[in-house]
Amino acid sequence: MKPVRVAVVDDSSFIRLAVVRMLEDDDRIRVVGTARSGEELIERLAGWRPDVITLDLSMPGMGGLRTLDHIMSSRPTPVIVLSGRSRADAPLAIEALHRGAVDFIDKRRYSLVDFEALRDVLVHRILEVSGYRSPGRDEEEESAAPSAVAERSALPRRPPRRKDFEVVVIGASTGGPVAIHRVLVDLGAFLPVPAVVAQHMPPGFTRAFAERLNSRLPLSVREAGDAETLLPATVYIAPAGRHLSIGRHGQALRTRLADAPASDVSHRPSIDVLFSSAARAARQEVLAVLLTGMGRDGARGMADLAAAEAYTLVQDEASSVVWGMPRAATELNAVRETLPLDDIGPRLRQLLGDPQAA
């Protein structure tokens, strides 16, 4: 494949130079230009023709959000937000994700002296959101042997009934904030059971995500606390930096938060941890949705849910920003339905027994 064309936008000359140096040694990426402001990017956007843009939000002049709006209206391009401001700016980053940015990297999590960790995550995300596939990757994936999880992931055969469902669990990563919002908007005020969401996001940003959803939806949305009894018509967002699982206390389902990383997961919160706990706590009474995202988090948890005869859905490739996690769950034979994003909310209403659902 041709190298991914990247434009770097940041008002800091130090950051612009650092990002270029991070990327220039990778022959899969070509930096086609750098800009110190949104105005400069807009002036050169047509000539540069980038495949991916890295964008700082706190810039003088038109600023990051207006720049993002212009990109999405004039030449829609995957935008990765790079920001190192305080967590007080979290609502700004969340707003950018809802306006079309596909991912967000918090530069404060990485050393300003050793950029290796930041370089690794930035290169990986640029390649993923651009759709870059290394030569031979398809062949390797097709020839991979089925895992032991796939062999035990028999899909449920019975038709679902409203009384089967006690909780909805949703997992997402890259592109997830927009996808989650779309699903919840399409649910409207109809949510007769609780919904629990794990979205990969840096610490300090999930509360702003929950607050934005709560301000725009007829449902109650909040960041989950520990030992909360799950309530109908309420959406619980897993706090970044902690694992959220579901346990049973008598007849009620409760949240459980853990700080310690699980032994075999790379994300906190882990979608696998949430999904597998739901399989243990509610088994076939779980309605599970895995949305857009890179990597494999959620696939093994969805396999556990499928083995427990829960009802499992994933977002399709065409409507996903990155079809990594849904693909991984599909490869494990853990998926009951694959749907475009716009069909997932209406399908959930049907499964949950909305008499007005088509």
Secondary structure, DSSP 8 states (H G I E B T S, - for coil): ---EEEEEE-S-HHHHHHHHHHHHT-TTEEEEEEESSHHHHHHHHHHH--SEEEE-SS-STTHHHHHHHHHHHHS---EEEEE-S-GGGHHHHHHHHHTT--EEEEGGGS-SS--HHHHHHHHHHHHHHHT---TTHHHHHHH----HHHHT-----S---GGG-SEEEEEE-TTHHHHHHHHHHHHTT--SS-EEEEE---TTSHHHHHHHHHHHSSSEEEE--TT-B--TTEEEE--TTSEEEEEEETTEEEEEEE-S--TT-SSSS-HHHHHHHHHHHHGGGEEEEE-SBSSSTTHHHHHHHHHTT-EEEEE-TTT-S-BSHHHHHHHTT--SEEE-HHHHHHHHHHHTT-TT--
